[in-house]
Amino acid sequence: AQTVTQSQPEMSVQEAETVTLSCTYDTSESDYYLFWYKQPPSRQMILVIRQEAYKQQNATENRFSVNFQKAAKSFSLKISDSQLGDAAMYFCALQYNFNKFYFGSGTKLNVKP
Amino acid sequence: EPEVTQTPSHQVTQMGQEVILRCVPISNHLYFYWYRQILGQKVEFLVSFYNNEISEKSEIFDDQFSVERPDGSNFTLKIRSTKLEDSAMYFCASGSYTFGSGTRLTVV
């Protein structure tokens, strides 16, 4: 069975500062994908970043980067230079072989001006 | 960037009524999914669809739910007799990770 755990229900960061959101997972699959999605108040699910498990290099997308520790089954999201528009719910998710997503319970990120 | 389009964006319906939620997936994708998210809760899987048939469904996806791809482009989720607890955000996903903008269903 696959599980995804986000242990931080809520986090706050000062504008322009850096914040790291945690995610751990469990899977017996060897080939899988990990994702971070952003859900603003509009409730859209916006893909932030994607990591393929077989790639050792951490994915980056502009101010967003991940720290993927495969052995530890950890997949944290770092947001640099936080902006007010980054305030949202963030969901970590796992998927393998075009099967369903397994989502974490989410972390609400507040950004203080 | 190709998009997944969902309509309507918001639907209000009376309890016991049938609703059809529509999705236009990305054209060359073969895998489609429906998820739902009750307000304040995590995203839950409903059903996956591949090669014009259901490939997996969750316990939530009971006889009240059905999916179709009626014309080769649209992908629909039907709820036959809505209950109050069906009120949620419903997301269609295409390919593996592209989500639509969702339909907010409110059952009154």
Boltz contact constraints between the chains, C-beta under 6 A:
constraints:
  - contact:
      token1: [A, 43]
      token2: [B, 89]
      max_distance: 6.0
  - contact:
      token1: [A, 43]
      token2: [B, 102]
      max_distance: 6.0
  - contact:
      token1: [A, 44]
      token2: [B, 101]
      max_distance: 6.0
  - contact:
      token1: [A, 45]
      token2: [B, 91]
      max_distance: 6.0
  - contact:
      token1: [A, 45]
      token2: [B, 99]
      max_distance: 6.0
  - contact:
      token1: [A, 98]
      token2: [B, 31]
      max_distance: 6.0
  - contact:
      token1: [A, 98]
      token2: [B, 96]
      max_distance: 6.0
  - contact:
      token1: [A, 100]
      token2: [B, 45]
      max_distance: 6.0
  - contact:
      token1: [A, 100]
      token2: [B, 48]
      max_distance: 6.0
  - contact:
      token1: [A, 103]
      token2: [B, 42]
      max_distance: 6.0
  - contact:
      token1: [A, 103]
      token2: [B, 43]
      max_distance: 6.0
  - contact:
      token1: [A, 105]
      token2: [B, 42]
      max_distance: 6.0
